[in-house]
Amino acid sequence: MRLAVRSWFIDREGLQMKLRSVVLFAAGVATGLAIATKLAEDDEAIVHGPQGVRTANPMMRAISGRTAMLSDRATVRSLDVIRRARVAIRDRMAEQGYDEAAWS
């Protein structure tokens, strides 16, 4: 069933609808390109890559190097403690029986 009243602006087969579709498509492409270029710009507030700025004070370099070494050792030790605790829990639960799938 077709409506008896047809508008010249709503005609789907006419030139007006095709032109409107092209204009809307072009506007969408232009908007997308504008957004893409805006998102691709680098932010000046963000530092990219190593800067090569070193402290001139050798004492500060020694302290920062030693701090990094202590931090690495602390990380390794904490992971070892977690592994030992997990093994101890597993051993205690082995006496009672448990599902192996829960620990894998």
N, CA, C and O atoms as CSV, one atom per row, in Angstrom:
chain,resi,resn,atom,element,x,y,z
A,1,MET,N,N,0.845,-1.173,0.000
A,1,MET,CA,C,0.000,0.000,0.000
A,1,MET,C,C,0.893,1.239,0.000
A,1,MET,O,O,1.773,1.373,0.851
A,2,ARG,N,N,0.675,2.119,-0.927
A,2,ARG,CA,C,1.448,3.353,-1.040
A,2,ARG,C,C,0.596,4.523,-0.597
A,2,ARG,O,O,-0.624,4.545,-0.758
A,3,LEU,N,N,1.295,5.494,-0.030
A,3,LEU,CA,C,0.595,6.708,0.365
A,3,LEU,C,C,0.253,7.528,-0.874
A,3,LEU,O,O,1.019,7.578,-1.836
A,4,ALA,N,N,-0.883,8.151,-0.831
A,4,ALA,CA,C,-1.325,8.942,-1.976
A,4,ALA,C,C,-0.543,10.242,-2.095
A,4,ALA,O,O,-0.387,10.776,-3.193
A,5,VAL,N,N,-0.043,10.762,-0.951
A,5,VAL,CA,C,0.675,12.035,-0.964
A,5,VAL,C,C,2.167,11.747,-0.992
A,5,VAL,O,O,2.694,11.106,-0.083
A,6,ARG,N,N,2.839,12.208,-2.010
A,6,ARG,CA,C,4.288,12.040,-2.110
A,6,ARG,C,C,4.919,13.412,-2.150
A,6,ARG,O,O,4.501,14.294,-2.901
A,7,SER,N,N,5.905,13.564,-1.347
A,7,SER,CA,C,6.584,14.846,-1.302
A,7,SER,C,C,7.775,14.822,-2.243
A,7,SER,O,O,8.395,13.776,-2.435
A,8,TRP,N,N,8.094,15.944,-2.820
A,8,TRP,CA,C,9.227,16.046,-3.714
A,8,TRP,C,C,10.538,15.885,-2.957
A,8,TRP,O,O,11.517,15.410,-3.532
A,9,PHE,N,N,10.587,16.273,-1.663
A,9,PHE,CA,C,11.798,16.190,-0.863
A,9,PHE,C,C,12.023,14.794,-0.294
A,9,PHE,O,O,13.150,14.469,0.080
A,10,ILE,N,N,11.001,13.968,-0.215
A,10,ILE,CA,C,11.130,12.636,0.369
A,10,ILE,C,C,11.209,11.565,-0.712
A,10,ILE,O,O,11.338,10.384,-0.391
A,11,ASP,N,N,11.138,11.931,-1.925
A,11,ASP,CA,C,11.160,10.975,-3.019
A,11,ASP,C,C,12.469,10.187,-2.994
A,11,ASP,O,O,13.541,10.770,-3.153
A,12,ARG,N,N,12.397,8.886,-2.799
A,12,ARG,CA,C,13.583,8.064,-2.618
A,12,ARG,C,C,14.313,7.770,-3.937
A,12,ARG,O,O,15.509,7.479,-3.927
A,13,GLU,N,N,13.633,7.840,-5.023
A,13,GLU,CA,C,14.272,7.543,-6.298
A,13,GLU,C,C,14.772,8.800,-7.004
A,13,GLU,O,O,15.457,8.701,-8.022
A,14,GLY,N,N,14.452,9.936,-6.500
A,14,GLY,CA,C,14.754,11.171,-7.208
A,14,GLY,C,C,16.176,11.663,-7.004
A,14,GLY,O,O,16.935,11.136,-6.191
A,15,LEU,N,N,16.504,12.682,-7.766
A,15,LEU,CA,C,17.824,13.297,-7.724
A,15,LEU,C,C,18.097,13.950,-6.375
A,15,LEU,O,O,19.231,13.954,-5.898
A,16,GLN,N,N,17.049,14.501,-5.762
A,16,GLN,CA,C,17.193,15.198,-4.490
A,16,GLN,C,C,17.716,14.251,-3.402
A,16,GLN,O,O,18.577,14.639,-2.611
A,17,MET,N,N,17.208,13.025,-3.356
A,17,MET,CA,C,17.640,12.063,-2.335
A,17,MET,C,C,19.064,11.627,-2.600
A,17,MET,O,O,19.840,11.472,-1.657
A,18,LYS,N,N,19.433,11.424,-3.853
A,18,LYS,CA,C,20.798,11.013,-4.188
A,18,LYS,C,C,21.779,12.109,-3.816
A,18,LYS,O,O,22.840,11.829,-3.259
A,19,LEU,N,N,21.438,13.350,-4.118
A,19,LEU,CA,C,22.304,14.470,-3.785
A,19,LEU,C,C,22.443,14.612,-2.271
A,19,LEU,O,O,23.538,14.879,-1.775
A,20,ARG,N,N,21.361,14.438,-1.542
A,20,ARG,CA,C,21.400,14.524,-0.091
A,20,ARG,C,C,22.281,13.411,0.478
A,20,ARG,O,O,23.034,13.651,1.422
A,21,SER,N,N,22.204,12.226,-0.065
A,21,SER,CA,C,23.021,11.121,0.401
A,21,SER,C,C,24.504,11.394,0.168
A,21,SER,O,O,25.332,11.106,1.032
A,22,VAL,N,N,24.838,11.941,-0.982
A,22,VAL,CA,C,26.237,12.265,-1.285
A,22,VAL,C,C,26.745,13.340,-0.333
A,22,VAL,O,O,27.867,13.252,0.167
A,23,VAL,N,N,25.918,14.356,-0.080
A,23,VAL,CA,C,26.325,15.440,0.823
A,23,VAL,C,C,26.520,14.898,2.239
A,23,VAL,O,O,27.501,15.242,2.899
A,24,LEU,N,N,25.613,14.068,2.708
A,24,LEU,CA,C,25.757,13.486,4.044
A,24,LEU,C,C,26.985,12.582,4.137
A,24,LEU,O,O,27.687,12.590,5.148
A,25,PHE,N,N,27.242,11.813,3.099
A,25,PHE,CA,C,28.427,10.958,3.082
A,25,PHE,C,C,29.699,11.795,3.109
A,25,PHE,O,O,30.632,11.480,3.848
A,26,ALA,N,N,29.743,12.847,2.318
A,26,ALA,CA,C,30.921,13.725,2.290
A,26,ALA,C,C,31.120,14.413,3.638
A,26,ALA,O,O,32.252,14.567,4.098
A,27,ALA,N,N,30.029,14.824,4.268
A,27,ALA,CA,C,30.143,15.447,5.589
A,27,ALA,C,C,30.661,14.446,6.619
A,27,ALA,O,O,31.453,14.809,7.489
A,28,GLY,N,N,30.230,13.209,6.531
A,28,GLY,CA,C,30.729,12.172,7.441
A,28,GLY,C,C,32.204,11.894,7.245
A,28,GLY,O,O,32.948,11.736,8.213
A,29,VAL,N,N,32.628,11.834,5.989
A,29,VAL,CA,C,34.050,11.600,5.702
A,29,VAL,C,C,34.882,12.773,6.196
A,29,VAL,O,O,35.942,12.565,6.785
A,30,ALA,N,N,34.430,13.990,5.974
A,30,ALA,CA,C,35.166,15.178,6.419
A,30,ALA,C,C,35.260,15.222,7.939
A,30,ALA,O,O,36.313,15.543,8.491
A,31,THR,N,N,34.168,14.903,8.611
A,31,THR,CA,C,34.181,14.873,10.072
A,31,THR,C,C,35.127,13.795,10.581
A,31,THR,O,O,35.881,14.029,11.525
A,32,GLY,N,N,35.095,12.637,9.976
A,32,GLY,CA,C,35.993,11.549,10.378
A,32,GLY,C,C,37.452,11.906,10.185
A,32,GLY,O,O,38.280,11.612,11.048
A,33,LEU,N,N,37.782,12.535,9.066
A,33,LEU,CA,C,39.161,12.953,8.827
A,33,LEU,C,C,39.599,14.025,9.817
A,33,LEU,O,O,40.739,14.010,10.281
A,34,ALA,N,N,38.709,14.952,10.144
A,34,ALA,CA,C,39.054,16.003,11.113
A,34,ALA,C,C,39.317,15.401,12.490
A,34,ALA,O,O,40.259,15.799,13.176
A,35,ILE,N,N,38.496,14.456,12.887
A,35,ILE,CA,C,38.692,13.796,14.188
A,35,ILE,C,C,39.970,12.974,14.178
A,35,ILE,O,O,40.703,12.970,15.167
A,36,ALA,N,N,40.252,12.280,13.087
A,36,ALA,CA,C,41.459,11.454,13.003
A,36,ALA,C,C,42.725,12.297,13.086
A,36,ALA,O,O,43.682,11.913,13.757
A,37,THR,N,N,42.736,13.448,12.408
A,37,THR,CA,C,43.933,14.299,12.487
A,37,THR,C,C,44.095,14.888,13.881
A,37,THR,O,O,45.219,15.064,14.353
A,38,LYS,N,N,42.993,15.192,14.537
A,38,LYS,CA,C,43.063,15.734,15.895
A,38,LYS,C,C,43.591,14.681,16.864
A,38,LYS,O,O,44.385,14.994,17.751
A,39,LEU,N,N,43.156,13.445,16.699
A,39,LEU,CA,C,43.611,12.374,17.588
A,39,LEU,C,C,45.043,11.949,17.288
A,39,LEU,O,O,45.717,11.419,18.171
A,40,ALA,N,N,45.514,12.161,16.091
A,40,ALA,CA,C,46.863,11.743,15.717
A,40,ALA,C,C,47.927,12.740,16.168
A,40,ALA,O,O,49.114,12.412,16.156
A,41,GLU,N,N,47.536,13.932,16.558
A,41,GLU,CA,C,48.510,14.926,16.993
A,41,GLU,C,C,49.170,14.484,18.288
A,41,GLU,O,O,48.527,13.887,19.152
A,42,ASP,N,N,50.465,14.782,18.417
A,42,ASP,CA,C,51.188,14.475,19.640
A,42,ASP,C,C,50.887,15.521,20.697
A,42,ASP,O,O,50.733,16.706,20.402
A,43,ASP,N,N,50.809,15.061,21.923
A,43,ASP,CA,C,50.608,15.958,23.040
A,43,ASP,C,C,51.977,16.423,23.533
A,43,ASP,O,O,52.836,15.599,23.847
A,44,GLU,N,N,52.180,17.719,23.600
A,44,GLU,CA,C,53.478,18.244,24.004
A,44,GLU,C,C,53.779,17.954,25.464
A,44,GLU,O,O,54.943,17.954,25.865
A,45,ALA,N,N,52.754,17.707,26.262
A,45,ALA,CA,C,52.958,17.463,27.688
A,45,ALA,C,C,53.483,16.054,27.954
A,45,ALA,O,O,53.951,15.770,29.056
A,46,ILE,N,N,53.409,15.166,26.956
A,46,ILE,CA,C,53.865,13.792,27.138
A,46,ILE,C,C,55.258,13.667,26.561
A,46,ILE,O,O,55.509,14.067,25.424
A,47,VAL,N,N,56.166,13.109,27.353
A,47,VAL,CA,C,57.548,12.923,26.921
A,47,VAL,C,C,57.644,11.572,26.237
A,47,VAL,O,O,57.190,10.564,26.781
A,48,HIS,N,N,58.234,11.544,25.043
A,48,HIS,CA,C,58.372,10.312,24.279
A,48,HIS,C,C,59.828,9.870,24.287
A,48,HIS,O,O,60.716,10.635,23.911
A,49,GLY,N,N,60.069,8.644,24.712
A,49,GLY,CA,C,61.396,8.053,24.625
A,49,GLY,C,C,62.367,8.587,25.657
A,49,GLY,O,O,62.041,9.479,26.441
A,50,PRO,N,N,63.550,8.033,25.643
A,50,PRO,CA,C,64.556,8.469,26.607
A,50,PRO,C,C,65.018,9.892,26.301
A,50,PRO,O,O,65.189,10.269,25.142
A,51,GLN,N,N,65.207,10.643,27.324
A,51,GLN,CA,C,65.558,12.044,27.154
A,51,GLN,C,C,67.059,12.306,27.229
A,51,GLN,O,O,67.524,13.351,26.775
A,52,GLY,N,N,67.812,11.383,27.790
A,52,GLY,CA,C,69.261,11.554,27.847
A,52,GLY,C,C,69.711,12.571,28.879
A,52,GLY,O,O,70.875,12.970,28.886
A,53,VAL,N,N,68.819,12.991,29.740
A,53,VAL,CA,C,69.186,13.933,30.787
A,53,VAL,C,C,69.654,13.124,31.987
A,53,VAL,O,O,68.884,12.366,32.578
A,54,ARG,N,N,70.908,13.291,32.336
A,54,ARG,CA,C,71.492,12.571,33.457
A,54,ARG,C,C,71.830,13.579,34.541
A,54,ARG,O,O,72.115,14.744,34.264
A,55,THR,N,N,71.794,13.113,35.761
A,55,THR,CA,C,72.196,13.997,36.846
A,55,THR,C,C,73.707,14.137,36.826
A,55,THR,O,O,74.433,13.171,36.594
A,56,ALA,N,N,74.157,15.331,37.067
A,56,ALA,CA,C,75.596,15.598,37.044
A,56,ALA,C,C,76.270,15.082,38.306
A,56,ALA,O,O,77.474,14.827,38.311
A,57,ASN,N,N,75.504,14.929,39.363
A,57,ASN,CA,C,76.060,14.509,40.635
A,57,ASN,C,C,76.277,12.994,40.624
A,57,ASN,O,O,75.306,12.248,40.502
A,58,PRO,N,N,77.530,12.510,40.749
A,58,PRO,CA,C,77.777,11.069,40.735
A,58,PRO,C,C,77.178,10.356,41.940
A,58,PRO,O,O,76.845,9.174,41.862
A,59,MET,N,N,77.040,11.072,43.055
A,59,MET,CA,C,76.432,10.472,44.253
A,59,MET,C,C,74.964,10.126,43.997
A,59,MET,O,O,74.482,9.080,44.432
A,60,MET,N,N,74.258,11.011,43.288
A,60,MET,CA,C,72.849,10.744,42.977
A,60,MET,C,C,72.719,9.559,42.025
A,60,MET,O,O,71.784,8.768,42.148
A,61,ARG,N,N,73.648,9.428,41.074
A,61,ARG,CA,C,73.611,8.264,40.178
A,61,ARG,C,C,73.843,6.981,40.948
A,61,ARG,O,O,73.188,5.975,40.679
A,62,ALA,N,N,74.763,6.996,41.902
A,62,ALA,CA,C,75.038,5.800,42.702
A,62,ALA,C,C,73.835,5.435,43.556
A,62,ALA,O,O,73.492,4.260,43.684
A,63,ILE,N,N,73.199,6.435,44.139
A,63,ILE,CA,C,72.031,6.167,44.990
A,63,ILE,C,C,70.879,5.632,44.151
A,63,ILE,O,O,70.211,4.682,44.559
A,64,SER,N,N,70.636,6.223,42.988
A,64,SER,CA,C,69.519,5.757,42.163
A,64,SER,C,C,69.789,4.344,41.637
A,64,SER,O,O,68.866,3.535,41.546
A,65,GLY,N,N,71.039,4.040,41.293
A,65,GLY,CA,C,71.371,2.685,40.848
A,65,GLY,C,C,71.192,1.667,41.954
A,65,GLY,O,O,70.667,0.576,41.731
A,66,ARG,N,N,71.634,2.033,43.157
A,66,ARG,CA,C,71.487,1.132,44.298
A,66,ARG,C,C,70.016,0.953,44.666
A,66,ARG,O,O,69.599,-0.142,45.045
A,67,THR,N,N,69.242,2.007,44.557
A,67,THR,CA,C,67.810,1.920,44.844
A,67,THR,C,C,67.124,0.974,43.870
A,67,THR,O,O,66.277,0.178,44.275
A,68,ALA,N,N,67.473,1.048,42.605
A,68,ALA,CA,C,66.899,0.140,41.615
A,68,ALA,C,C,67.280,-1.301,41.912
A,68,ALA,O,O,66.457,-2.204,41.759
A,69,MET,N,N,68.530,-1.528,42.340
A,69,MET,CA,C,68.981,-2.880,42.662
A,69,MET,C,C,68.211,-3.425,43.868
A,69,MET,O,O,67.784,-4.580,43.859
A,70,LEU,N,N,68.033,-2.596,44.908
A,70,LEU,CA,C,67.283,-3.036,46.085
A,70,LEU,C,C,65.822,-3.318,45.734
A,70,LEU,O,O,65.228,-4.268,46.245
A,71,SER,N,N,65.258,-2.505,44.878
A,71,SER,CA,C,63.871,-2.711,44.457
A,71,SER,C,C,63.722,-4.028,43.705
A,71,SER,O,O,62.750,-4.754,43.912
A,72,ASP,N,N,64.678,-4.340,42.835
A,72,ASP,CA,C,64.626,-5.607,42.102
A,72,ASP,C,C,64.734,-6.797,43.047
A,72,ASP,O,O,64.010,-7.782,42.901
A,73,ARG,N,N,65.643,-6.702,44.020
A,73,ARG,CA,C,65.794,-7.804,44.972
A,73,ARG,C,C,64.531,-7.984,45.817
A,73,ARG,O,O,64.121,-9.112,46.093
A,74,ALA,N,N,63.923,-6.880,46.222
A,74,ALA,CA,C,62.693,-6.958,47.015
A,74,ALA,C,C,61.572,-7.615,46.208
A,74,ALA,O,O,60.779,-8.385,46.751
A,75,THR,N,N,61.511,-7.312,44.930
A,75,THR,CA,C,60.482,-7.919,44.078
A,75,THR,C,C,60.678,-9.423,43.989
A,75,THR,O,O,59.719,-10.185,44.107
A,76,VAL,N,N,61.915,-9.853,43.780
A,76,VAL,CA,C,62.199,-11.286,43.675
A,76,VAL,C,C,61.882,-11.987,44.988
A,76,VAL,O,O,61.290,-13.066,44.995
A,77,ARG,N,N,62.275,-11.374,46.092
A,77,ARG,CA,C,62.004,-12.001,47.397
A,77,ARG,C,C,60.517,-12.084,47.686
A,77,ARG,O,O,60.050,-13.086,48.228
A,78,SER,N,N,59.766,-11.053,47.335
A,78,SER,CA,C,58.325,-11.109,47.596
A,78,SER,C,C,57.661,-12.185,46.754
A,78,SER,O,O,56.737,-12.850,47.223
A,79,LEU,N,N,58.113,-12.369,45.519
A,79,LEU,CA,C,57.555,-13.442,44.696
A,79,LEU,C,C,57.904,-14.812,45.268
A,79,LEU,O,O,57.089,-15.733,45.210
A,80,ASP,N,N,59.121,-14.955,45.825
A,80,ASP,CA,C,59.506,-16.218,46.463
A,80,ASP,C,C,58.636,-16.504,47.688
A,80,ASP,O,O,58.237,-17.646,47.915
A,81,VAL,N,N,58.344,-15.476,48.470
A,81,VAL,CA,C,57.486,-15.656,49.642
A,81,VAL,C,C,56.084,-16.078,49.219
A,81,VAL,O,O,55.477,-16.945,49.849
A,82,ILE,N,N,55.577,-15.480,48.171
A,82,ILE,CA,C,54.240,-15.849,47.681
A,82,ILE,C,C,54.238,-17.299,47.209
A,82,ILE,O,O,53.292,-18.036,47.487
A,83,ARG,N,N,55.280,-17.716,46.501
A,83,ARG,CA,C,55.348,-19.113,46.044
A,83,ARG,C,C,55.416,-20.077,47.212
A,83,ARG,O,O,54.745,-21.109,47.209
A,84,ARG,N,N,56.237,-19.745,48.230
A,84,ARG,CA,C,56.334,-20.633,49.401
A,84,ARG,C,C,55.013,-20.717,50.139
A,84,ARG,O,O,54.631,-21.799,50.584
A,85,ALA,N,N,54.306,-19.612,50.281
A,85,ALA,CA,C,53.008,-19.620,50.957
A,85,ALA,C,C,52.007,-20.464,50.180
A,85,ALA,O,O,51.207,-21.191,50.770
A,86,ARG,N,N,52.054,-20.368,48.888
A,86,ARG,CA,C,51.126,-21.156,48.066
A,86,ARG,C,C,51.423,-22.648,48.189
A,86,ARG,O,O,50.501,-23.462,48.258
A,87,VAL,N,N,52.704,-23.009,48.216
A,87,VAL,CA,C,53.076,-24.418,48.386
A,87,VAL,C,C,52.644,-24.914,49.750
A,87,VAL,O,O,52.160,-26.039,49.874
A,88,ALA,N,N,52.814,-24.085,50.789
A,88,ALA,CA,C,52.405,-24.494,52.139
A,88,ALA,C,C,50.899,-24.708,52.209
A,88,ALA,O,O,50.435,-25.667,52.825
A,89,ILE,N,N,50.142,-23.827,51.587
A,89,ILE,CA,C,48.680,-23.996,51.569
A,89,ILE,C,C,48.303,-25.252,50.808
A,89,ILE,O,O,47.424,-26.001,51.237
A,90,ARG,N,N,48.951,-25.485,49.698
A,90,ARG,CA,C,48.667,-26.677,48.900
A,90,ARG,C,C,48.992,-27.946,49.682
A,90,ARG,O,O,48.246,-28.924,49.624
A,91,ASP,N,N,50.113,-27.930,50.419
A,91,ASP,CA,C,50.477,-29.105,51.217
A,91,ASP,C,C,49.463,-29.357,52.324
A,91,ASP,O,O,49.108,-30.505,52.590
A,92,ARG,N,N,48.993,-28.291,52.974
A,92,ARG,CA,C,47.978,-28.470,54.022
A,92,ARG,C,C,46.676,-28.994,53.454
A,92,ARG,O,O,46.007,-29.824,54.069
A,93,MET,N,N,46.324,-28.508,52.287
A,93,MET,CA,C,45.068,-28.962,51.700
A,93,MET,C,C,45.192,-30.367,51.122
A,93,MET,O,O,44.188,-31.059,50.954
A,94,ALA,N,N,46.426,-30.795,50.815
A,94,ALA,CA,C,46.620,-32.138,50.265
A,94,ALA,C,C,46.220,-33.194,51.286
A,94,ALA,O,O,45.767,-34.280,50.925
A,95,GLU,N,N,46.390,-32.871,52.548
A,95,GLU,CA,C,45.988,-33.809,53.588
A,95,GLU,C,C,44.471,-33.994,53.602
A,95,GLU,O,O,43.979,-35.080,53.904
A,96,GLN,N,N,43.741,-32.942,53.278
A,96,GLN,CA,C,42.283,-33.011,53.296
A,96,GLN,C,C,41.716,-33.432,51.945
A,96,GLN,O,O,40.582,-33.906,51.864
A,97,GLY,N,N,42.491,-33.263,50.902
A,97,GLY,CA,C,42.003,-33.573,49.553
A,97,GLY,C,C,41.349,-32.357,48.940
A,97,GLY,O,O,40.521,-31.716,49.586
A,98,TYR,N,N,41.698,-32.022,47.709
A,98,TYR,CA,C,41.151,-30.861,47.021
A,98,TYR,C,C,41.208,-31.098,45.519
A,98,TYR,O,O,41.780,-32.078,45.043
A,99,ASP,N,N,40.618,-30.202,44.814
A,99,ASP,CA,C,40.560,-30.296,43.360
A,99,ASP,C,C,41.803,-29.637,42.763
A,99,ASP,O,O,42.041,-28.455,43.011
A,100,GLU,N,N,42.577,-30.350,42.005
A,100,GLU,CA,C,43.809,-29.819,41.401
A,100,GLU,C,C,43.516,-28.729,40.382
A,100,GLU,O,O,44.353,-27.853,40.165
A,101,ALA,N,N,42.365,-28.761,39.762
A,101,ALA,CA,C,42.028,-27.790,38.733
A,101,ALA,C,C,41.923,-26.380,39.307
A,101,ALA,O,O,42.111,-25.408,38.576
A,102,ALA,N,N,41.631,-26.250,40.586
A,102,ALA,CA,C,41.510,-24.929,41.195
A,102,ALA,C,C,42.868,-24.253,41.332
A,102,ALA,O,O,42.930,-23.030,41.462
A,103,TRP,N,N,43.935,-25.005,41.308
A,103,TRP,CA,C,45.281,-24.443,41.501
A,103,TRP,C,C,46.078,-24.307,40.209
A,103,TRP,O,O,47.210,-23.826,40.233
A,104,SER,N,N,45.518,-24.715,39.107
A,104,SER,CA,C,46.290,-24.630,37.862
A,104,SER,C,C,45.873,-23.451,37.046
A,104,SER,O,O,46.417,-23.223,35.966
